Protein backbone atom coordinates (compact mmCIF):
# COMPACT_ATOMS: atom_id res chain seq x y z
CA UNK A 1 0.00 0.00 0.00
CA UNK A 2 1.20 3.49 -0.73
CA UNK A 3 0.85 6.15 1.95
CA UNK A 4 -2.14 7.58 0.03
CA UNK A 5 -3.87 4.17 -0.03
CA UNK A 6 -3.19 3.72 3.66
CA UNK A 7 -4.60 7.14 4.55
CA UNK A 8 -7.67 6.34 2.45
CA UNK A 9 -8.03 3.10 4.44
CA UNK A 10 -7.58 5.03 7.71
CA UNK A 11 -10.59 7.15 6.72
CA UNK A 12 -12.73 4.01 7.01
CA UNK A 13 -11.89 3.85 10.75
CA UNK A 14 -13.97 5.71 13.33
CA UNK A 15 -12.60 9.28 13.00
CA UNK A 16 -12.58 11.95 15.70
CA UNK A 17 -14.02 15.28 14.46
CA UNK A 18 -10.66 16.81 15.43
CA UNK A 19 -8.95 14.53 12.89
CA UNK A 20 -10.44 16.80 10.22
CA UNK A 21 -10.81 13.82 7.89
CA UNK A 22 -6.99 13.39 8.03
CA UNK A 23 -6.65 16.22 5.50
CA UNK A 24 -4.27 18.23 7.64
CA UNK A 25 -0.95 17.57 9.35
CA UNK A 26 -2.44 18.08 12.79
CA UNK A 27 -5.41 17.10 14.93
CA UNK A 28 -7.47 19.48 17.00
CA UNK A 29 -8.85 18.94 20.52
CA UNK A 30 -10.44 22.14 21.77
CA UNK A 31 -7.61 24.68 21.92
CA UNK A 32 -5.00 21.94 21.64
CA UNK A 33 -3.22 21.03 18.42
CA UNK A 34 -1.58 17.57 18.18
CA UNK A 35 0.94 16.32 15.66
CA UNK A 36 3.18 13.28 15.47
CA UNK A 37 6.14 12.26 13.32
CA UNK A 38 8.28 9.17 13.09
CA UNK A 39 11.84 9.03 11.77
CA UNK A 40 13.65 5.88 10.68
CA UNK A 41 17.40 5.32 10.57
CA UNK A 42 18.50 4.89 6.97
CA UNK A 43 15.26 6.41 5.65
CA UNK A 44 14.80 9.84 7.25
CA UNK A 45 18.33 10.23 8.56
CA UNK A 46 21.70 8.63 7.98
CA UNK A 47 23.26 6.22 10.47
CA UNK A 48 26.31 8.48 10.64
CA UNK A 49 24.30 11.64 11.43
CA UNK A 50 25.04 13.10 14.85
CA UNK A 51 22.48 11.92 17.40
CA UNK A 52 22.01 15.48 18.72
CA UNK A 53 21.12 16.66 15.19
CA UNK A 54 18.63 13.80 14.77
CA UNK A 55 16.94 14.83 18.03
CA UNK A 56 16.87 18.49 16.98
CA UNK A 57 15.30 17.67 13.65
CA UNK A 58 12.70 15.28 15.10
CA UNK A 59 11.43 17.90 17.52
CA UNK A 60 11.81 20.77 15.04
CA UNK A 61 9.72 19.12 12.30
CA UNK A 62 6.91 18.48 14.77
CA UNK A 63 7.12 22.08 16.03
CA UNK A 64 6.99 23.27 12.42
CA UNK A 65 3.58 21.54 12.12
CA UNK A 66 2.47 23.42 15.25
CA UNK A 67 3.85 26.70 13.82
CA UNK A 68 1.71 26.18 10.71
CA UNK A 69 -1.34 26.10 13.00
CA UNK A 70 -0.29 29.26 14.83
CA UNK A 71 0.19 27.19 17.98
CA UNK A 72 2.40 27.75 21.02
CA UNK A 73 4.20 24.52 22.01
CA UNK A 74 2.91 22.96 25.20
CA UNK A 75 4.97 19.75 25.41
CA UNK A 76 6.11 16.57 23.69
CA UNK A 77 5.89 12.81 24.14
CA UNK A 78 8.84 10.65 22.98
CA UNK A 79 8.83 7.00 21.81
CA UNK A 80 12.44 5.91 21.97
CA UNK A 81 14.33 2.66 21.25
CA UNK A 82 17.21 2.12 23.67
CA UNK A 83 20.43 1.20 21.93
CA UNK A 84 24.00 2.39 22.16
CA UNK A 85 24.67 4.30 25.40
CA UNK A 86 26.73 7.05 23.78
CA UNK A 87 24.22 7.63 21.00
CA UNK A 88 21.34 7.65 23.50
CA UNK A 89 23.07 10.24 25.70
CA UNK A 90 23.92 12.45 22.72
CA UNK A 91 20.32 12.19 21.53
CA UNK A 92 19.00 13.27 24.93
CA UNK A 93 21.46 16.15 25.11
CA UNK A 94 20.35 17.33 21.67
CA UNK A 95 16.71 16.92 22.59
CA UNK A 96 17.16 18.91 25.78
CA UNK A 97 18.94 21.69 23.88
CA UNK A 98 16.12 21.82 21.32
CA UNK A 99 13.42 21.73 24.00
CA UNK A 100 15.06 24.66 25.76
CA UNK A 101 15.56 26.53 22.50
CA UNK A 102 11.90 26.29 21.46
CA UNK A 103 10.35 26.16 24.93
CA UNK A 104 8.75 22.76 24.53
CA UNK A 105 9.19 20.57 27.64
CA UNK A 106 8.83 16.80 27.87
CA UNK A 107 5.37 15.47 28.78
CA UNK A 108 6.16 11.76 28.77
CA UNK A 109 6.89 8.83 26.50
CA UNK A 110 7.83 5.21 26.22
CA UNK A 111 11.07 3.30 25.72
CA UNK A 112 11.53 -0.06 24.03
CA UNK A 113 14.34 -2.42 23.11
CA UNK A 114 14.83 -3.37 19.46
CA UNK A 115 16.09 -6.72 18.17
CA UNK A 116 19.87 -6.60 17.58
CA UNK A 117 20.80 -4.70 14.45
CA UNK A 118 17.33 -3.30 13.75
CA UNK A 119 17.26 0.29 12.49
CA UNK A 120 16.17 2.90 15.05
CA UNK A 121 12.57 4.08 14.74
CA UNK A 122 11.85 7.18 16.83
CA UNK A 123 8.50 8.94 17.21
CA UNK A 124 7.63 12.25 18.78
CA UNK A 125 4.19 13.68 19.43
CA UNK A 126 3.98 17.44 20.01
CA UNK A 127 1.07 19.26 21.63
CA UNK A 128 0.46 22.97 21.15
CA UNK A 129 -2.19 25.51 21.96
CA UNK A 130 -3.90 27.93 19.55
CA UNK A 131 -7.22 29.73 19.70
CA UNK A 132 -7.45 29.94 15.91
CA UNK A 133 -5.66 27.88 13.26
CA UNK A 134 -5.69 28.56 9.53
CA UNK A 135 -6.58 25.43 7.56
CA UNK A 136 -4.63 24.28 4.55
CA UNK A 137 -7.89 24.61 2.61
CA UNK A 138 -8.78 28.25 3.36
CA UNK A 139 -7.31 30.10 0.34
CA UNK A 140 -9.71 32.02 -1.92
CA UNK A 141 -9.41 33.05 -5.55
CA UNK A 142 -7.38 36.24 -5.77
CA UNK A 143 -5.42 35.54 -2.55
CA UNK A 144 -1.68 36.06 -2.66
CA UNK A 145 0.73 33.23 -1.75
CA UNK A 146 3.61 34.10 0.58
CA UNK A 147 6.53 32.20 2.06
CA UNK A 148 8.74 33.03 5.06
CA UNK A 149 12.54 32.90 4.98
CA UNK A 150 14.46 31.38 2.08
CA UNK A 151 13.88 28.24 0.06
CA UNK A 152 16.30 25.49 -1.00
CA UNK A 153 18.95 25.89 1.70
CA UNK A 154 18.20 22.52 3.29
CA UNK A 155 18.12 20.78 -0.11
CA UNK A 156 21.62 22.05 -0.84
CA UNK A 157 22.57 21.25 2.75
CA UNK A 158 21.68 17.59 2.20
CA UNK A 159 24.13 17.51 -0.74
CA UNK A 160 26.80 19.03 1.50
CA UNK A 161 25.95 16.69 4.40
CA UNK A 162 26.42 13.73 2.04
CA UNK A 163 29.81 14.78 0.72
CA UNK A 164 29.77 17.84 -1.55
CA UNK A 165 31.88 20.86 -0.65
CA UNK A 166 29.84 23.85 0.46
CA UNK A 167 29.16 26.30 3.27
CA UNK A 168 28.31 25.07 6.76
CA UNK A 169 25.32 27.40 6.88
CA UNK A 170 23.52 25.27 4.30
CA UNK A 171 24.39 21.98 5.99
CA UNK A 172 23.09 23.44 9.24
CA UNK A 173 19.84 24.47 7.53
CA UNK A 174 19.40 20.79 6.66
CA UNK A 175 20.45 19.39 10.02
CA UNK A 176 18.90 21.93 12.35
CA UNK A 177 15.82 23.56 10.81
CA UNK A 178 14.18 26.37 12.77
CA UNK A 179 10.42 26.02 13.11
CA UNK A 180 8.76 29.40 12.46
CA UNK A 181 6.90 29.47 15.75
CA UNK A 182 6.85 33.25 16.23
CA UNK A 183 5.79 33.89 12.65
CA UNK A 184 3.16 31.16 12.88
CA UNK A 185 1.69 32.75 15.99
CA UNK A 186 1.45 36.15 14.30
CA UNK A 187 -0.02 34.63 11.14
CA UNK A 188 -2.44 32.32 12.93
CA UNK A 189 -4.96 35.11 13.38
CA UNK A 190 -4.73 36.58 9.86
CA UNK A 191 -3.59 34.02 7.26
CA UNK A 192 -6.43 32.59 5.19
CA UNK A 193 -4.59 29.28 4.68
CA UNK A 194 -1.26 28.06 6.05
CA UNK A 195 1.02 25.01 6.04
CA UNK A 196 4.70 24.35 6.43
CA UNK A 197 7.00 23.57 3.50
CA UNK A 198 8.37 20.10 4.16
CA UNK A 199 8.22 18.16 0.89
CA UNK A 200 9.16 21.00 -1.50
CA UNK A 201 7.72 24.44 -2.21
CA UNK A 202 5.98 23.45 -5.47
CA UNK A 203 4.34 20.28 -4.22
CA UNK A 204 3.23 21.88 -0.97
CA UNK A 205 1.78 24.93 -2.78
CA UNK A 206 -0.03 22.54 -5.14
CA UNK A 207 -1.47 20.74 -2.10
CA UNK A 208 -2.73 24.01 -0.61
CA UNK A 209 -4.36 24.94 -3.93
CA UNK A 210 -5.90 21.48 -4.25
CA UNK A 211 -7.25 21.53 -0.68
CA UNK A 212 -8.71 24.99 -1.34
CA UNK A 213 -10.26 23.92 -4.68
CA UNK A 214 -8.18 26.47 -6.59
CA UNK A 215 -5.36 26.89 -9.06
CA UNK A 216 -2.10 28.52 -8.00
CA UNK A 217 0.49 30.30 -10.16
CA UNK A 218 4.01 30.68 -8.77
CA UNK A 219 6.60 33.19 -9.95
CA UNK A 220 9.90 31.31 -9.89
CA UNK A 221 11.91 34.55 -10.05
CA UNK A 222 10.22 35.82 -6.90
CA UNK A 223 11.13 32.79 -4.75
CA UNK A 224 13.56 33.99 -2.06
CA UNK A 225 17.00 32.32 -2.19
CA UNK A 226 19.72 32.93 0.38
CA UNK A 227 23.00 34.50 -0.68
CA UNK A 228 24.78 31.33 0.51
CA UNK A 229 22.60 29.19 -1.73
CA UNK A 230 23.15 31.50 -4.72
CA UNK A 231 26.90 31.37 -4.12
CA UNK A 232 26.79 27.56 -3.85
CA UNK A 233 24.33 26.64 -6.59
CA UNK A 234 23.94 29.74 -8.75
CA UNK A 235 20.77 31.64 -9.52
CA UNK A 236 19.71 30.39 -12.96
CA UNK A 237 16.45 28.65 -13.76
CA UNK A 238 17.81 25.18 -13.00
CA UNK A 239 19.15 26.27 -9.65
CA UNK A 240 15.79 27.81 -8.81
CA UNK A 241 13.92 24.71 -9.95
CA UNK A 242 16.19 22.60 -7.73
CA UNK A 243 15.41 24.87 -4.77
CA UNK A 244 11.62 24.79 -5.17
CA UNK A 245 11.51 20.98 -5.55
CA UNK A 246 13.87 20.16 -2.64
CA UNK A 247 12.40 19.36 0.76
CA UNK A 248 13.09 20.11 4.41
CA UNK A 249 12.69 23.90 4.25
CA UNK A 250 10.25 24.11 7.19
CA UNK A 251 9.26 27.62 6.19
CA UNK A 252 5.63 28.76 6.36
CA UNK A 253 3.56 28.99 3.20
CA UNK A 254 0.41 31.07 3.58
CA UNK A 255 -2.40 32.83 1.74
CA UNK A 256 -3.45 36.45 2.41
CA UNK A 257 -6.19 38.50 0.80
CA UNK A 258 -4.87 40.88 -1.89
CA UNK A 259 -4.01 44.28 -0.47
CA UNK A 260 -3.29 42.97 3.03
CA UNK A 261 0.27 43.07 4.34
CA UNK A 262 1.56 40.07 6.32
CA UNK A 263 2.52 40.90 9.91
CA UNK A 264 5.86 39.07 9.50
CA UNK A 265 8.77 39.15 7.08
CA UNK A 266 7.69 37.10 4.07
CA UNK A 267 7.93 37.12 0.27
CA UNK A 268 5.01 37.15 -2.15
CA UNK A 269 5.61 34.34 -4.62
CA UNK A 270 2.28 33.59 -6.28
CA UNK A 271 -1.44 33.98 -6.56
CA UNK A 272 -4.52 31.76 -6.26
CA UNK A 273 -7.19 31.74 -8.97
CA UNK A 274 -10.31 29.83 -9.89
CA UNK A 275 -9.47 26.50 -11.54
CA UNK A 276 -7.17 23.66 -10.60
CA UNK A 277 -3.49 22.84 -10.75
CA UNK A 278 -0.11 24.47 -10.35
CA UNK A 279 1.52 26.69 -12.95
CA UNK A 280 4.94 28.26 -12.98
CA UNK A 281 6.30 31.41 -14.57
CA UNK A 282 9.71 32.99 -14.82
CA UNK A 283 10.72 36.50 -15.92
CA UNK A 284 10.03 35.53 -19.53
CA UNK A 285 6.54 34.12 -18.97
CA UNK A 286 5.08 30.62 -18.39
CA UNK A 287 7.51 27.72 -18.07
CA UNK A 288 6.93 23.97 -17.92
CA UNK A 289 6.73 22.23 -14.56
CA UNK A 290 9.67 19.97 -13.75
CA UNK A 291 8.95 16.22 -13.88
CA UNK A 292 9.26 15.95 -10.12
CA UNK A 293 7.76 18.81 -8.08
CA UNK A 294 8.73 17.47 -4.63
CA UNK A 295 8.63 14.39 -2.41
CA UNK A 296 5.40 12.80 -3.55
CA UNK A 297 5.01 9.68 -1.46
CA UNK A 298 7.30 10.65 1.32
CA UNK A 299 5.90 8.72 4.24
CA UNK B 1 21.49 2.21 29.30
CA UNK B 2 18.69 0.39 31.08
CA UNK B 3 15.19 1.83 30.91
CA UNK B 4 15.63 3.10 34.49
CA UNK B 5 18.90 4.89 33.57
CA UNK B 6 17.23 6.40 30.51
CA UNK B 7 14.25 7.66 32.50
CA UNK B 8 16.65 9.16 35.03
CA UNK B 9 18.42 10.91 32.13
CA UNK B 10 15.06 12.12 30.77
CA UNK B 11 14.45 13.82 34.13
CA UNK B 12 17.38 16.12 33.31
CA UNK B 13 15.42 17.48 30.31
CA UNK B 14 13.01 20.38 30.66
CA UNK B 15 9.92 18.68 32.13
CA UNK B 16 6.31 19.81 31.76
CA UNK B 17 4.50 19.95 35.14
CA UNK B 18 1.98 17.52 33.60
CA UNK B 19 4.81 14.98 33.18
CA UNK B 20 4.60 14.50 36.97
CA UNK B 21 8.35 13.87 37.08
CA UNK B 22 7.78 10.84 34.80
CA UNK B 23 6.67 8.85 37.87
CA UNK B 24 3.37 7.81 36.33
CA UNK B 25 2.32 6.05 33.13
CA UNK B 26 0.47 9.10 31.86
CA UNK B 27 0.85 12.84 31.41
CA UNK B 28 -1.73 15.42 32.40
CA UNK B 29 -2.78 18.54 30.46
CA UNK B 30 -5.74 20.17 32.17
CA UNK B 31 -8.54 17.61 32.02
CA UNK B 32 -6.70 15.60 29.38
CA UNK B 33 -4.68 12.48 30.13
CA UNK B 34 -2.05 11.38 27.56
CA UNK B 35 -0.27 8.06 27.27
CA UNK B 36 1.85 6.44 24.59
CA UNK B 37 3.15 2.91 23.97
CA UNK B 38 5.38 1.37 21.35
CA UNK B 39 5.38 -2.29 20.33
CA UNK B 40 8.15 -4.03 18.43
CA UNK B 41 7.85 -7.16 16.27
CA UNK B 42 9.81 -9.97 17.88
CA UNK B 43 9.93 -8.17 21.24
CA UNK B 44 6.36 -7.30 22.26
CA UNK B 45 4.60 -9.58 19.80
CA UNK B 46 5.48 -12.53 17.61
CA UNK B 47 5.85 -12.20 13.83
CA UNK B 48 3.22 -14.90 13.39
CA UNK B 49 0.65 -13.15 15.62
CA UNK B 50 -2.48 -12.06 13.76
CA UNK B 51 -2.25 -8.39 12.73
CA UNK B 52 -5.77 -7.70 14.02
CA UNK B 53 -4.77 -9.02 17.47
CA UNK B 54 -1.62 -6.85 17.46
CA UNK B 55 -3.76 -3.79 16.70
CA UNK B 56 -6.25 -4.70 19.43
CA UNK B 57 -3.52 -5.13 22.01
CA UNK B 58 -1.71 -1.91 21.08
CA UNK B 59 -4.85 0.18 21.55
CA UNK B 60 -6.04 -1.83 24.57
CA UNK B 61 -2.82 -1.39 26.56
CA UNK B 62 -2.93 2.37 25.99
CA UNK B 63 -6.60 2.47 27.01
CA UNK B 64 -5.71 0.48 30.12
CA UNK B 65 -3.39 3.33 31.11
CA UNK B 66 -6.31 5.75 30.64
CA UNK B 67 -8.59 3.45 32.66
CA UNK B 68 -6.11 3.59 35.54
CA UNK B 69 -6.54 7.39 35.53
CA UNK B 70 -10.34 7.15 35.50
CA UNK B 71 -10.32 8.70 32.02
CA UNK B 72 -12.84 8.46 29.17
CA UNK B 73 -11.05 7.86 25.83
CA UNK B 74 -11.10 10.85 23.52
CA UNK B 75 -9.00 9.61 20.58
CA UNK B 76 -5.71 8.10 19.42
CA UNK B 77 -2.76 8.95 17.17
CA UNK B 78 -1.04 6.12 15.27
CA UNK B 79 2.60 5.89 14.08
CA UNK B 80 2.64 3.10 11.53
CA UNK B 81 5.30 1.52 9.28
CA UNK B 82 3.86 0.50 5.91
CA UNK B 83 4.82 -3.02 4.91
CA UNK B 84 2.92 -5.99 3.60
CA UNK B 85 -0.48 -5.01 2.14
CA UNK B 86 -2.40 -7.92 3.65
CA UNK B 87 -0.91 -7.40 7.10
CA UNK B 88 -1.55 -3.65 6.91
CA UNK B 89 -5.22 -4.18 5.99
CA UNK B 90 -5.73 -6.77 8.73
CA UNK B 91 -4.10 -4.41 11.21
CA UNK B 92 -6.44 -1.57 10.23
CA UNK B 93 -9.48 -3.84 10.41
CA UNK B 94 -8.45 -4.93 13.90
CA UNK B 95 -7.76 -1.35 14.93
CA UNK B 96 -11.16 -0.22 13.65
CA UNK B 97 -12.89 -3.04 15.53
CA UNK B 98 -11.08 -2.10 18.75
CA UNK B 99 -11.77 1.61 18.29
CA UNK B 100 -15.47 0.87 17.88
CA UNK B 101 -15.46 -1.55 20.82
CA UNK B 102 -13.93 0.98 23.23
CA UNK B 103 -15.27 4.15 21.66
CA UNK B 104 -11.86 5.66 20.88
CA UNK B 105 -11.74 7.24 17.39
CA UNK B 106 -8.64 8.08 15.36
CA UNK B 107 -7.24 11.60 15.80
CA UNK B 108 -4.32 11.37 13.38
CA UNK B 109 -0.90 9.85 12.92
CA UNK B 110 2.07 9.33 10.66
CA UNK B 111 3.19 6.58 8.31
CA UNK B 112 6.75 5.66 7.38
CA UNK B 113 8.56 3.10 5.27
CA UNK B 114 11.11 0.82 6.93
CA UNK B 115 14.27 -0.55 5.35
CA UNK B 116 13.64 -4.02 3.87
CA UNK B 117 13.45 -6.73 6.52
CA UNK B 118 13.41 -4.38 9.50
CA UNK B 119 11.08 -5.41 12.34
CA UNK B 120 7.85 -3.41 12.60
CA UNK B 121 7.81 -0.72 15.29
CA UNK B 122 4.32 0.66 15.94
CA UNK B 123 3.41 3.45 18.36
CA UNK B 124 0.05 4.66 19.56
CA UNK B 125 -0.73 7.70 21.67
CA UNK B 126 -4.10 7.77 23.43
CA UNK B 127 -5.79 10.86 24.83
CA UNK B 128 -8.50 10.69 27.47
CA UNK B 129 -10.45 13.04 29.68
CA UNK B 130 -10.82 12.88 33.47
CA UNK B 131 -11.68 15.51 36.05
CA UNK B 132 -9.86 13.60 38.81
CA UNK B 133 -7.20 10.90 38.52
CA UNK B 134 -5.86 8.83 41.40
CA UNK B 135 -2.06 8.85 41.47
CA UNK B 136 0.01 5.71 41.86
CA UNK B 137 1.44 7.31 45.00
CA UNK B 138 -1.77 8.06 46.94
CA UNK B 139 -2.10 5.00 49.19
CA UNK B 140 -2.04 5.54 52.98
CA UNK B 141 -1.11 3.19 55.80
CA UNK B 142 -4.11 1.02 56.64
CA UNK B 143 -5.60 1.24 53.11
CA UNK B 144 -6.81 -1.98 51.55
CA UNK B 145 -5.44 -3.19 48.21
CA UNK B 146 -7.98 -4.40 45.64
CA UNK B 147 -7.80 -5.80 42.13
CA UNK B 148 -10.50 -6.11 39.46
CA UNK B 149 -11.19 -9.29 37.46
CA UNK B 150 -8.87 -12.29 37.63
CA UNK B 151 -5.09 -12.57 37.56
CA UNK B 152 -2.82 -14.84 35.54
CA UNK B 153 -5.11 -15.63 32.59
CA UNK B 154 -2.93 -13.75 30.09
CA UNK B 155 0.25 -15.32 31.45
CA UNK B 156 -1.21 -18.79 30.86
CA UNK B 157 -2.59 -17.53 27.53
CA UNK B 158 0.95 -16.69 26.37
CA UNK B 159 1.96 -20.32 27.05
CA UNK B 160 -1.03 -21.49 24.99
CA UNK B 161 -0.36 -18.94 22.24
CA UNK B 162 3.19 -20.29 21.96
CA UNK B 163 2.22 -23.94 21.66
CA UNK B 164 0.86 -25.49 24.87
CA UNK B 165 -2.59 -27.08 24.84
CA UNK B 166 -5.18 -25.13 26.76
CA UNK B 167 -8.49 -23.31 26.58
CA UNK B 168 -9.04 -20.56 24.00
CA UNK B 169 -10.41 -18.27 26.70
CA UNK B 170 -6.91 -17.92 28.19
CA UNK B 171 -5.22 -17.36 24.82
CA UNK B 172 -7.81 -14.66 24.12
CA UNK B 173 -7.09 -13.02 27.47
CA UNK B 174 -3.46 -12.72 26.29
CA UNK B 175 -4.25 -11.59 22.75
CA UNK B 176 -7.21 -9.31 23.36
CA UNK B 177 -7.10 -7.78 26.84
CA UNK B 178 -10.08 -5.67 27.91
CA UNK B 179 -9.13 -2.33 29.42
CA UNK B 180 -11.23 -1.69 32.52
CA UNK B 181 -12.55 1.66 31.33
CA UNK B 182 -15.95 1.52 33.08
CA UNK B 183 -14.43 0.38 36.37
CA UNK B 184 -11.69 3.01 36.06
CA UNK B 185 -14.26 5.76 35.61
CA UNK B 186 -16.19 4.64 38.70
CA UNK B 187 -12.98 4.31 40.74
CA UNK B 188 -11.43 7.57 39.53
CA UNK B 189 -13.44 9.58 42.03
CA UNK B 190 -12.91 7.32 45.05
CA UNK B 191 -9.71 5.24 44.83
CA UNK B 192 -6.84 6.64 46.88
CA UNK B 193 -4.24 5.20 44.47
CA UNK B 194 -4.67 3.31 41.20
CA UNK B 195 -2.62 1.76 38.37
CA UNK B 196 -3.08 -1.03 35.87
CA UNK B 197 -1.43 -4.44 36.25
CA UNK B 198 0.81 -4.83 33.23
CA UNK B 199 4.11 -6.26 34.44
CA UNK B 200 2.75 -8.68 37.07
CA UNK B 201 0.58 -8.25 40.15
CA UNK B 202 3.42 -8.48 42.67
CA UNK B 203 5.80 -6.07 40.97
CA UNK B 204 3.05 -3.55 40.23
CA UNK B 205 1.77 -3.69 43.82
CA UNK B 206 5.36 -3.21 45.04
CA UNK B 207 5.62 -0.14 42.77
CA UNK B 208 2.43 1.34 44.19
CA UNK B 209 3.70 0.79 47.72
CA UNK B 210 7.08 2.29 46.86
CA UNK B 211 5.52 5.35 45.19
CA UNK B 212 3.30 5.81 48.26
CA UNK B 213 6.24 5.40 50.69
CA UNK B 214 4.63 2.35 52.31
CA UNK B 215 4.91 -1.41 52.74
CA UNK B 216 2.29 -3.72 51.25
CA UNK B 217 1.33 -7.25 52.32
CA UNK B 218 -0.47 -9.46 49.82
CA UNK B 219 -2.53 -12.54 50.66
CA UNK B 220 -1.73 -15.04 47.91
CA UNK B 221 -4.81 -17.16 48.75
CA UNK B 222 -7.09 -14.16 48.17
CA UNK B 223 -5.83 -13.41 44.64
CA UNK B 224 -8.75 -14.11 42.26
CA UNK B 225 -8.04 -16.85 39.68
CA UNK B 226 -10.45 -17.76 36.90
CA UNK B 227 -11.95 -21.26 36.80
CA UNK B 228 -10.31 -21.73 33.37
CA UNK B 229 -6.92 -20.90 34.83
CA UNK B 230 -7.44 -23.23 37.78
CA UNK B 231 -8.46 -26.03 35.40
CA UNK B 232 -5.40 -25.35 33.21
CA UNK B 233 -2.68 -24.69 35.79
CA UNK B 234 -4.11 -25.89 39.11
CA UNK B 235 -4.58 -23.90 42.28
CA UNK B 236 -1.58 -24.75 44.43
CA UNK B 237 1.01 -22.30 45.70
CA UNK B 238 3.21 -22.62 42.62
CA UNK B 239 0.30 -22.02 40.27
CA UNK B 240 -0.67 -18.94 42.27
CA UNK B 241 2.91 -17.66 42.31
CA UNK B 242 3.04 -18.09 38.51
CA UNK B 243 -0.19 -16.08 38.16
CA UNK B 244 0.92 -13.15 40.33
CA UNK B 245 4.30 -12.84 38.57
CA UNK B 246 3.00 -13.11 34.99
CA UNK B 247 2.25 -9.95 33.03
CA UNK B 248 -0.38 -8.61 30.66
CA UNK B 249 -3.36 -8.81 33.02
CA UNK B 250 -4.48 -5.19 32.42
CA UNK B 251 -6.67 -5.31 35.50
CA UNK B 252 -6.92 -2.32 37.86
CA UNK B 253 -5.04 -2.36 41.14
CA UNK B 254 -6.27 0.23 43.63
CA UNK B 255 -6.18 1.36 47.24
CA UNK B 256 -9.29 2.18 49.29
CA UNK B 257 -9.58 3.35 52.91
CA UNK B 258 -10.50 0.54 55.32
CA UNK B 259 -14.25 0.23 55.77
CA UNK B 260 -15.09 1.66 52.36
CA UNK B 261 -16.60 -0.60 49.71
CA UNK B 262 -15.40 -0.25 46.11
CA UNK B 263 -18.13 0.84 43.66
CA UNK B 264 -17.14 -1.95 41.23
CA UNK B 265 -16.61 -5.71 41.41
CA UNK B 266 -13.14 -6.23 42.87
CA UNK B 267 -11.29 -8.50 45.27
CA UNK B 268 -9.45 -7.40 48.40
CA UNK B 269 -5.98 -8.94 48.21
CA UNK B 270 -3.79 -6.99 50.59
CA UNK B 271 -3.13 -4.09 52.91
CA UNK B 272 -0.74 -1.13 53.08
CA UNK B 273 1.22 -0.37 56.22
CA UNK B 274 3.97 1.94 57.42
CA UNK B 275 7.38 0.71 56.26
CA UNK B 276 8.77 -0.40 52.94
CA UNK B 277 8.70 -3.43 50.70
CA UNK B 278 6.40 -6.20 49.61
CA UNK B 279 5.51 -9.23 51.71
CA UNK B 280 3.46 -12.24 50.83
CA UNK B 281 1.35 -14.61 52.91
CA UNK B 282 -0.58 -17.76 52.18
CA UNK B 283 -3.14 -19.57 54.32
CA UNK B 284 -0.36 -20.85 56.57
CA UNK B 285 1.30 -17.49 57.19
CA UNK B 286 4.22 -15.57 55.66
CA UNK B 287 5.93 -17.09 52.64
CA UNK B 288 9.11 -16.12 50.79
CA UNK B 289 8.88 -13.92 47.70
CA UNK B 290 9.71 -15.67 44.44
CA UNK B 291 13.07 -14.74 42.85
CA UNK B 292 11.32 -12.89 40.05
CA UNK B 293 8.23 -10.87 41.00
CA UNK B 294 7.38 -9.62 37.46
CA UNK B 295 8.83 -8.00 34.37
CA UNK B 296 11.48 -5.79 35.93
CA UNK B 297 13.09 -3.97 33.06
CA UNK B 298 10.36 -4.44 30.56
CA UNK B 299 10.79 -1.46 28.26
Interface residues (C-beta under 8 A of the other chain):
Chain A: X1 X2 X3 X6 X7 X9 X10 X12 X13 X14 X15 X16 X18 X19 X22 X26 X27 X29 X32 X34 X35 X36 X37 X38 X39 X40 X42 X43 X44 X74 X75 X77 X78 X79 X80 X81 X82 X85 X88 X89 X92 X95 X96 X99 X100 X104 X105 X106 X107 X108 X109 X110 X111 X112 X113 X114 X115 X118 X119 X121 X123 X125 X127 X299
Chain B: X1 X2 X3 X6 X7 X9 X10 X12 X13 X14 X15 X16 X18 X19 X22 X26 X27 X29 X32 X34 X35 X36 X37 X38 X39 X40 X41 X42 X43 X44 X74 X75 X77 X78 X79 X80 X81 X82 X85 X88 X89 X92 X95 X96 X99 X100 X104 X105 X106 X107 X108 X109 X110 X111 X112 X113 X114 X115 X118 X119 X121 X123 X125 X127 X299
